[in-house]
Amino acid sequence: MAITYTWDSSAREKYNNDGYIHTVHLTVTATDGEKSATGQILEVLKRPDTLIPFADVTKETCVQWCKESLGSERVAEIEAELKAEIDEQYLVTVTTVPW
């Protein structure tokens, strides 16, 4: 079954004097429609040459910055780790006993 990955920015930390977003709290969720796995990431961003006004920054922009900061290899590793968690869920059976 195909796995869908959702990257979300739940919080951003910024400097009050200029609005520079220096840290982003990310939640990455993988789901195949039946099973799911979630990971939390705290990504520290480098200061860009030009700042976008804080009020103009969207969740999608923050996620994009974080993925660029992490790099494509690390993004793929994170998604592979979540896929492995989902795969493992199919290997485990929870049973109950009458005692």
PyMOL commands that set and color helices and strands:
alter all, ss='L'
color gray80, all
select helices_A, chain A and resi 54-56+59-70+72-89
alter helices_A, ss='H'
color red, helices_A
select strands_A, chain A and resi 4-14+21-31+36-44
alter strands_A, ss='S'
color yellow, strands_A
deselect
rebuild
show_as cartoon
